[in-house]
Amino acid sequence: MSSQSTSAESGSRSTATPPRQIKERKVLDLIAAHGAMSRPQVRDALGIAQPTAIDVFKRLEDAGHIQVVGETRQTRPGPRAILYGLVAGRSFVAGANVRDRRITAALGDIAGGPAVETISRRVDRRPLADQIADAIEVSRLQAGVPLDRMARTVIGVPGIVNPSSGDLGFSWDLPRLEGKLLAPLTAQVPTPVEMLNGVQLAALAEGQFEPLRNRRTFALLWIGAGVGACLMIDGSPIPGASGAAGQIGYTPLPGAPMLPVSPRAGGFDGDLQGLIGAAGLRTLATDLGLPAGAPGTLLRKAVQSINEQSQAYLTEVARRIAVACASIASVVDPGLFVLQGATAIAGGAELAQRVEKEFTKMSPLQASVCIGRISEDPELHGALELGRSKARDNRWGGRVRAD
């Protein structure tokens, strides 16, 4: 990870004593999560005294972290409470993601809000690090954000990220870049750079929504051209010893031939990738007599069709996904599965309901299944969210445990 720092990330850190810093960070996190709030609202949410709330708000306003943004609506006569929000426009993070031969990039204000200047382009023949850095720079220039306001960059990749080095590890999609991506990115991107597996970033993004925000554990299952998973515990993805946790595409299935790994073969014959990956689901459609097409297209039609073949396809896809869920549940028991990826999103709530029904047929464990909330670029959303979190830790003094 880069040791470079910028004025945007270093920012104005609080010099308050730890107890005060704890209260300040709690207030900032609360406003970041819920939007503009009044002092009484924050006081009630955190259970702090009125004098303490006044003191904390004054310190945060003096430090330039919060500002008055409006007044509450009144339903009864009396003075309106002042609303405070995070100061925007002072510090930004960049996010990028590589998937299916495309690079997406965007900027995000650490105060929150939607992504800024999202761009998407096809991967070409240039070095991948050059293309990622260029996409981020184009996004920054189009947004008109000065370089000294850039605080951090987070990049999603389709493969394993080595926890020790922070660099790309094994990846089917990027086979010649193992251990060779972080250094050129760090050399070109003028902020600290962090890489994470794209599925893990998608899980981080989904975890920002209710009811996942308050769940201790859940698992995200990615179903698209490839398949993957991420187990979330207390708001953090579990990478595993070598960063390979969640590479469920290599999971052998009962009766499947155990062939040697070969990058040219695209995985193991008969593994979970072959069962619920795009290629396997296209073969399933052909076997059922359906016209050729992408699994997502077929599922969207099946959800709205009463055609017997389409319904059979939808049910079998759900059964196959339930096999993956049952395999994961028997080891980590997440209690909730979130379905993400192009195939899963196309199937929507109907697919999730059928997966849950099939799951109960093959596992004695309990788990619910829901569809992901983010339909476009969830990994990019996760990259920006992680970048904001790290930049806030730096600018706001970091999370300090009260205990």
MOZISUL-V529238 format. One record per residue. N is the residue number from 1. PHI is phi in degrees with one decimal (NA if undefined). NEAR is the number of other C-alpha atoms within 12 Angstrom. Layout:
# MOZISUL-V529238
n=<N | N>
phi=<PHI | PHI>
near=<NEAR | NEAR>
This chain:
# MOZISUL-V529238
n=<1 | 2 | 3 | 4 | 5 | 6 | 7 | 8 | 9 | 10 | 11 | 12 | 13 | 14 | 15 | 16 | 17 | 18 | 19 | 20 | 21 | 22 | 23 | 24 | 25 | 26 | 27 | 28 | 29 | 30 | 31 | 32 | 33 | 34 | 35 | 36 | 37 | 38 | 39 | 40 | 41 | 42 | 43 | 44 | 45 | 46 | 47 | 48 | 49 | 50 | 51 | 52 | 53 | 54 | 55 | 56 | 57 | 58 | 59 | 60 | 61 | 62 | 63 | 64 | 65 | 66 | 67 | 68 | 69 | 70 | 71 | 72 | 73 | 74 | 75 | 76 | 77 | 78 | 79 | 80 | 81 | 82 | 83 | 84 | 85 | 86 | 87 | 88 | 89 | 90 | 91 | 92 | 93 | 94 | 95 | 96 | 97 | 98 | 99 | 100 | 101 | 102 | 103 | 104 | 105 | 106 | 107 | 108 | 109 | 110 | 111 | 112 | 113 | 114 | 115 | 116 | 117 | 118 | 119 | 120 | 121 | 122 | 123 | 124 | 125 | 126 | 127 | 128 | 129 | 130 | 131 | 132 | 133 | 134 | 135 | 136 | 137 | 138 | 139 | 140 | 141 | 142 | 143 | 144 | 145 | 146 | 147 | 148 | 149 | 150 | 151 | 152 | 153 | 154 | 155 | 156 | 157 | 158 | 159 | 160 | 161 | 162 | 163 | 164 | 165 | 166 | 167 | 168 | 169 | 170 | 171 | 172 | 173 | 174 | 175 | 176 | 177 | 178 | 179 | 180 | 181 | 182 | 183 | 184 | 185 | 186 | 187 | 188 | 189 | 190 | 191 | 192 | 193 | 194 | 195 | 196 | 197 | 198 | 199 | 200 | 201 | 202 | 203 | 204 | 205 | 206 | 207 | 208 | 209 | 210 | 211 | 212 | 213 | 214 | 215 | 216 | 217 | 218 | 219 | 220 | 221 | 222 | 223 | 224 | 225 | 226 | 227 | 228 | 229 | 230 | 231 | 232 | 233 | 234 | 235 | 236 | 237 | 238 | 239 | 240 | 241 | 242 | 243 | 244 | 245 | 246 | 247 | 248 | 249 | 250 | 251 | 252 | 253 | 254 | 255 | 256 | 257 | 258 | 259 | 260 | 261 | 262 | 263 | 264 | 265 | 266 | 267 | 268 | 269 | 270 | 271 | 272 | 273 | 274 | 275 | 276 | 277 | 278 | 279 | 280 | 281 | 282 | 283 | 284 | 285 | 286 | 287 | 288 | 289 | 290 | 291 | 292 | 293 | 294 | 295 | 296 | 297 | 298 | 299 | 300 | 301 | 302 | 303 | 304 | 305 | 306 | 307 | 308 | 309 | 310 | 311 | 312 | 313 | 314 | 315 | 316 | 317 | 318 | 319 | 320 | 321 | 322 | 323 | 324 | 325 | 326 | 327 | 328 | 329 | 330 | 331 | 332 | 333 | 334 | 335 | 336 | 337 | 338 | 339 | 340 | 341 | 342 | 343 | 344 | 345 | 346 | 347 | 348 | 349 | 350 | 351 | 352 | 353 | 354 | 355 | 356 | 357 | 358 | 359 | 360 | 361 | 362 | 363 | 364 | 365 | 366 | 367 | 368 | 369 | 370 | 371 | 372 | 373 | 374 | 375 | 376 | 377 | 378 | 379 | 380 | 381 | 382 | 383 | 384 | 385 | 386 | 387 | 388 | 389 | 390 | 391 | 392 | 393 | 394 | 395 | 396 | 397 | 398 | 399 | 400 | 401 | 402 | 403>
phi=<NA | -65.7 | -96.3 | -67.6 | -136.9 | -127.6 | -64.2 | -66.6 | -82.3 | -67.6 | 50.5 | -103.3 | -83.1 | -71.1 | -106.7 | -69.9 | -67.0 | -50.7 | -58.3 | -66.7 | -62.3 | -60.8 | -64.3 | -60.8 | -66.1 | -62.0 | -65.3 | -62.7 | -64.8 | -65.6 | -68.4 | -62.3 | -79.2 | -113.9 | 87.4 | -55.5 | -139.9 | -91.5 | -59.6 | -60.0 | -64.2 | -66.7 | -57.6 | -68.5 | -66.8 | -98.9 | 68.4 | -109.2 | -74.7 | -58.1 | -60.3 | -65.1 | -61.9 | -61.4 | -64.9 | -64.1 | -62.3 | -64.7 | -63.1 | -68.1 | -68.8 | -64.5 | -78.8 | 82.6 | -88.7 | -129.7 | -151.8 | -72.2 | -122.5 | 162.0 | -134.2 | -72.9 | -80.8 | -101.7 | -103.3 | -131.5 | -60.4 | 133.6 | -67.5 | -86.0 | -80.9 | -77.5 | -99.3 | -115.4 | -130.5 | -69.1 | -73.7 | -97.7 | 83.9 | -98.0 | -151.8 | -130.3 | -122.4 | -112.6 | -130.4 | -146.9 | -147.5 | -115.4 | -158.2 | 51.6 | 63.2 | -129.0 | -117.1 | -115.9 | -147.4 | -162.2 | -111.9 | -141.3 | -75.5 | -68.6 | -74.7 | 106.6 | 98.0 | -69.8 | -62.4 | -111.9 | 52.6 | -73.8 | -125.9 | -140.5 | -149.4 | -73.2 | -70.4 | -113.5 | -85.3 | -69.1 | -53.7 | -60.5 | -58.7 | -61.5 | -68.4 | -64.7 | -61.5 | -65.7 | -62.6 | -64.7 | -66.1 | -62.2 | -61.7 | -63.9 | -65.6 | -66.9 | -80.0 | 71.3 | -92.6 | -61.1 | -60.4 | -75.1 | -100.7 | -85.0 | -107.7 | -162.5 | -133.3 | -124.7 | -126.3 | -93.0 | -131.3 | -88.0 | 172.4 | -84.3 | -108.8 | -67.2 | -63.9 | -77.0 | -96.9 | 75.8 | -99.4 | -62.9 | -101.8 | -67.5 | -152.1 | -62.9 | -78.0 | -127.5 | -66.9 | -98.9 | -113.0 | -60.9 | 73.1 | -129.2 | -106.0 | -67.0 | -59.8 | -66.0 | -68.1 | -61.6 | -69.9 | -104.8 | -97.0 | -82.5 | -141.4 | -57.6 | -117.5 | -133.0 | -112.0 | -148.8 | -59.3 | -60.3 | -66.3 | -64.4 | -65.8 | -61.6 | -66.1 | -61.0 | -65.6 | -64.8 | -69.1 | -81.1 | -99.3 | -73.6 | -89.6 | -67.7 | -56.5 | -103.4 | -87.8 | -75.1 | -135.6 | -160.7 | -123.3 | -102.8 | -113.6 | -96.1 | -131.8 | -148.0 | -59.9 | -115.5 | -128.8 | -166.8 | -150.2 | -145.9 | -95.3 | -105.2 | -129.1 | 52.1 | 82.0 | -125.9 | -74.6 | -95.4 | -81.9 | 87.7 | -61.1 | -114.7 | 87.4 | -94.5 | -59.6 | 96.9 | -81.2 | -75.1 | -60.1 | -91.8 | -67.7 | -71.3 | -109.8 | -54.9 | 84.3 | -76.6 | -67.2 | -94.5 | -91.5 | -61.7 | -67.6 | -140.8 | -54.3 | -71.7 | -82.3 | 81.4 | 130.2 | -87.3 | -69.5 | 87.0 | -82.2 | -65.7 | -59.1 | -68.1 | -83.0 | -122.2 | -70.3 | -59.3 | -63.2 | -65.1 | -75.8 | -68.3 | -63.5 | -58.6 | -60.6 | -62.7 | -62.0 | -89.6 | 81.7 | -87.0 | -65.4 | -62.6 | 174.6 | -67.0 | -54.0 | -62.5 | -63.4 | -64.9 | -70.4 | -60.2 | -69.6 | -64.8 | -61.2 | -103.5 | -114.1 | -106.0 | -58.6 | -60.6 | -66.7 | -64.4 | -67.2 | -64.2 | -64.4 | -61.2 | -66.3 | -69.7 | -60.8 | -62.2 | -63.2 | -66.4 | -65.0 | -63.0 | -60.1 | -62.7 | -61.9 | -64.6 | -64.3 | -68.4 | -62.3 | -68.3 | -103.9 | -117.0 | 47.8 | -75.2 | 84.0 | -148.8 | -114.5 | -106.4 | -92.3 | -134.7 | 97.8 | -57.1 | -64.9 | -64.5 | -61.1 | -63.5 | -73.7 | 63.2 | -62.1 | -62.4 | -64.4 | -60.4 | -63.4 | -70.9 | -62.3 | -61.7 | -63.2 | -67.7 | -59.6 | -65.7 | -78.2 | -115.9 | -138.8 | -79.8 | -81.7 | -104.7 | -160.8 | -101.7 | -132.3 | -137.4 | -90.7 | -64.1 | -84.0 | -99.5 | -90.4 | -125.9 | 50.6 | -63.5 | -65.1 | -64.8 | -58.8 | -66.1 | -61.3 | -67.2 | -66.0 | -66.0 | -60.3 | -60.2 | -59.7 | -68.5 | -66.5 | -65.4 | -56.4 | -72.8 | -73.8 | -94.7 | 96.3 | 86.6 | -81.4 | -116.8 | -75.6 | -71.4 | -92.8>
near=<30 | 26 | 16 | 21 | 26 | 28 | 24 | 33 | 38 | 28 | 27 | 24 | 27 | 31 | 18 | 20 | 13 | 18 | 19 | 26 | 26 | 26 | 36 | 40 | 36 | 33 | 45 | 42 | 32 | 27 | 32 | 30 | 25 | 24 | 24 | 31 | 33 | 32 | 36 | 25 | 25 | 36 | 25 | 17 | 19 | 23 | 16 | 22 | 18 | 18 | 13 | 23 | 27 | 22 | 21 | 32 | 37 | 21 | 26 | 34 | 23 | 17 | 23 | 27 | 37 | 36 | 28 | 25 | 19 | 16 | 18 | 21 | 15 | 11 | 9 | 8 | 8 | 9 | 11 | 16 | 22 | 23 | 25 | 34 | 34 | 36 | 28 | 22 | 27 | 31 | 40 | 48 | 54 | 57 | 55 | 57 | 49 | 40 | 35 | 25 | 21 | 24 | 36 | 43 | 45 | 44 | 49 | 44 | 38 | 44 | 39 | 35 | 24 | 17 | 33 | 30 | 26 | 31 | 30 | 28 | 23 | 20 | 24 | 14 | 10 | 12 | 18 | 30 | 34 | 24 | 31 | 45 | 38 | 29 | 36 | 45 | 34 | 27 | 34 | 35 | 21 | 18 | 26 | 18 | 28 | 23 | 29 | 23 | 32 | 43 | 45 | 50 | 51 | 51 | 54 | 46 | 46 | 41 | 43 | 38 | 40 | 30 | 23 | 17 | 22 | 32 | 34 | 40 | 31 | 26 | 31 | 27 | 27 | 27 | 20 | 16 | 25 | 24 | 25 | 24 | 38 | 36 | 27 | 24 | 35 | 30 | 19 | 25 | 39 | 33 | 37 | 35 | 42 | 41 | 50 | 46 | 46 | 50 | 53 | 51 | 48 | 48 | 50 | 44 | 40 | 45 | 39 | 31 | 22 | 14 | 17 | 31 | 21 | 16 | 23 | 20 | 30 | 40 | 49 | 49 | 51 | 44 | 46 | 36 | 31 | 40 | 40 | 42 | 47 | 46 | 43 | 40 | 27 | 19 | 28 | 28 | 34 | 32 | 29 | 19 | 13 | 21 | 28 | 31 | 30 | 39 | 40 | 36 | 38 | 33 | 30 | 26 | 23 | 13 | 10 | 17 | 17 | 17 | 16 | 14 | 16 | 14 | 16 | 12 | 14 | 24 | 31 | 25 | 26 | 25 | 31 | 38 | 36 | 35 | 39 | 43 | 38 | 34 | 29 | 31 | 40 | 30 | 24 | 31 | 32 | 20 | 17 | 23 | 17 | 27 | 19 | 19 | 21 | 26 | 38 | 34 | 27 | 36 | 38 | 26 | 25 | 30 | 32 | 19 | 17 | 13 | 17 | 16 | 24 | 29 | 27 | 25 | 37 | 43 | 31 | 29 | 41 | 40 | 30 | 34 | 49 | 37 | 34 | 45 | 51 | 35 | 29 | 35 | 32 | 19 | 16 | 26 | 25 | 32 | 30 | 37 | 43 | 48 | 48 | 47 | 40 | 34 | 40 | 48 | 33 | 32 | 39 | 33 | 24 | 29 | 40 | 38 | 29 | 32 | 40 | 36 | 28 | 30 | 34 | 23 | 19 | 23 | 24 | 14 | 22 | 23 | 33 | 29 | 37 | 32 | 35 | 42 | 28 | 29 | 23 | 22 | 39 | 40 | 42 | 50 | 45 | 44 | 45 | 49 | 46 | 43 | 44 | 41 | 39 | 30 | 44 | 39 | 29 | 29 | 35 | 39 | 31 | 27 | 27 | 19 | 13 | 13 | 7>
